Amino acid sequence: MKIIIFVYALVLGSFLNVVGLRVPAKQSLVKPQSACPGCGKTLTLLELIPVLSFVFQRGKCKHCKQPISPFYPLMELATAFLFVYAFSRIGWTFELVIAWTLITLFVIIFITDIKFMLIPDKILFFFAILFIAERLIQPLKPWWDSILGAAVALILLLLIAILSKGGMGGGDIKLFTVIGFALGTKLMLISFFFANILGAMIGIIGMACGFFERKKPIPFGPFIAIGTLITYFYHQPILTWYQSLLH
């Protein structure tokens, strides 16, 4: 079953690459067909096999030999591994659907924010509707924690954006509002903490190594994605550890 999930998730990861690259550019997801960005040659089915095409072509276009970014197969692999990991931890329950929805959202956001420094409203609106439907089927306990989580996220991040004079982007605010609804108040706050810690650490290391420039914004979406997934899968041991510090 894990192998089947892995294969299907690889294919999904390939589609999420298309979504992440085309939605911010306001392009159709169907047309035109995928093509090499260098020579413009339309890719055949054999050139679109997730991960394997990249390996067999040695990371280059079959026609013009221009290097293909490893970012795309890495996103496919990340989707597959995360889907399998979620299944191994949660099993066949409805919560797995919520976990897979969350992973799908974060893979798209990772791509759009890295490539375009943008978290599209269309993506957030689509997944907000999905989470509303899913939480109607399996609500949080108490059920109103979804509403409270979304409200707290919206107010908290709006205040931070105002006080920092634009230090928090509109897309980040909306994304955390969706996360607050999906996961509730407590997990949203923990994920916000982890996202900021990760962002600060990577930002300092990146500036020290010359990858980032001072006073130049860096995409925060990937840190939100990683921080939220850490929180989602490991919130129980995290809370237990934190409570042990208080005693």
N, C-alpha and C positions, 0 to 999 in steps of 0.2 A: 504493500500500500504506500509506503514512503517513497518508493521508486516511482510509482505512478503519479503521486502528488508532485514529486520533484520534476518530472518530465512536463506535466501540465503547467506547472508554475514557471518553468523555463520559457515555454511558449507565451504565457501571460506576460512575463518579464520583457519579452521582445515587443509585445504590443504596447506595454507601458512606456517603453522607449519612444515609440511613435507618438503616444499621447503627450508625453513630456516635452517632446521637441516641436510638435505641430500646434498644440492648443495655444501656447503663448504667442506663436507666430500667426495665429488666426487662420490656420490651414485646415483643410479637410483631413479627416482620419483615413479616408478611403482613397482619394485621388489627390495628386498623382501617386503612382506606385513608388515604392522605395527605390532610390537611386544613389549612386556614388556621388558624394558632394564634390569630388574632384573633376571627374570626366562627365558626370551626368548620365552615365549608362544605367538603364533600368536593371535592377538586380533580379536574377532568376531565383526560383524556389530553393535550389541547391546553395545559393549564396545567402539565403535568409534563414538557414537552420541555426537556431540559437546556440551560441558558444562554439559549436563544431565548425561552422563556416569560418569563423575568425581563426580557429586553430589550423584548419586545413589550408587556408590561404595565407598563413603565417602573418596575420595582421595587416595584410595589404589588399587593395582592390585587385581583382583578377584581371582587369582590363588595363588600368593606367598605373598600377603598382603604387599608388599613393597610400601611405599608412592609414589604417583605420584605427580610430581611438579605442583603446581597451576599455574605456568608460562604459560602452554599450554591453559587451559580454559580462562585465562586472556587475552591472545592474540586473542582468538576467540571472546570474548566479546568486546574487543577493536575494532576489525574489524567491528563487527556488529553495534556498537554504532556510530562509525565514518562514516560508509556508510549511516546510517539513518540521522545523523546530516548533512552530505553533501547534501542529498536529501532535507531536510527541509529548508536549506538555499538557495540552488541553483535551485531546481525544475527540471522539465524535459527539460533541455537544453543540448546542446552538452558539455558545460563546466562541467556538472556533470560527464561525461565520463573521462575528464581530472582529476577531483577531485578524483574519485574512483581509477584511475590509480596511482595517487600520494599516496593515502592512502595504496594501495596494495604494492607499492614499499617500503614504510616506515615500514610497518608491517614486511616484509621480512628482511629489513636491521636491524630493532630492534632486531629480533631473531638472525641473523647471528653475529651481533657485540657483543651482550650480551654473546652468547654461545661460539663464536670462536674468538672474537676480529678481525673480518674479514668482509670486504664488497666485495663480489665476483665480479670479472669483468664480468662473464657471466650474472649475474643479472643486472648490470648496462648497459651492451650492449643491452640486451633484452628490457629494459625499455627506453633506448635512442631511439631505433627504433620505439617503440610505441609512444613516445612523438613527434618524427619527423612527423609520420603519422598523429597524432592528430592535431598538429599545422599547417599542410598543409590544414586540413579541417577547423579549426578555428584558424587562425593566431593571434598573438598578434598585438596590435596597437602601433607603427608601426610594420610591419612584421619582420623587421630586428632586433628588440629588442631581439628576441630569440638567434640570432647569437651573438649579442653584449653581452648578459647576460652570455652565455656559455664562450665567450672569456675572459670577465672580471673575471669570477669565476676562470677559469684556471690560468690566469696570477697572480691574487691576491693571490691565495692559494699556487701557486708554489713559489712566492716570500716569503711568510710567512714560508713555509717549508724550504727554503734555509737559510733565516735569522735566523730561530730558530733551524737550524741544525737537522731537522727531527721532529720538534714539531707538524707537520701536516702530517698525514698518506696519502699514495697514494690513498687509497680507499675514504677517505674524500674529496680529491681534485677532483676525478672523479665524486663523488656523487654530489658535488656542481656544477660541470660543467653541469651535467644533469639537476639539479634544475634551473640553470641559463637559459638553453634553454627552459625549460617548463614554467617558470614564468617570465622571463625577468630580466633585470638588477636591477631595483629598488627593486623588491620583493626578489631577491637573496641576495642583500646587507642587507636588513632588517632581513631576515632569518639568515644570517651569524651572525649578531649582537645578535639576540636572542639566537642562539645556543651557542655562547661564554658566554653570561651572565648566561644561565642555567648551562652550563658546569662548570663555575667557582663557582657558588653558591653550586651546588650539590657536587662538588669536595671538597670544603672547609668544608662543613657539613659532608661529608663522611669521610674525614681525621680526623675531630674532634671526630667523633663517632667510629673511628677505622675500618670503612668499607673499606677504601682505604689506601694504603701505599704511603708514600712520594716517589717521583721520579719513581713511577711505573705507566705505562700508564693505562688509563681507557678508555672504549669504548666511542667514540665521536658521533657515528652514531645515538644513541637514542636522543641525544640533538639536532642534526641536524633535525631529524624527527619531534620532538615536536616544535622546533623553527620555522620550515618551515610551519607546519600546523597552528600554531598561526598566522603567517604572512599571509598565504593564506586566512584564513577566516576573519581576523580582520585588514587587512592592511589599509582599509579606515579610521576607527576610530583612528588607530595608527598614520597615516599621518596627520589627522586633528588635533589631540592632539599636535603632534610635531610642526606643522605649527603655532598653537596658542602660543607656547612658544617663537617663533621667533618675534612675534608682541608685 
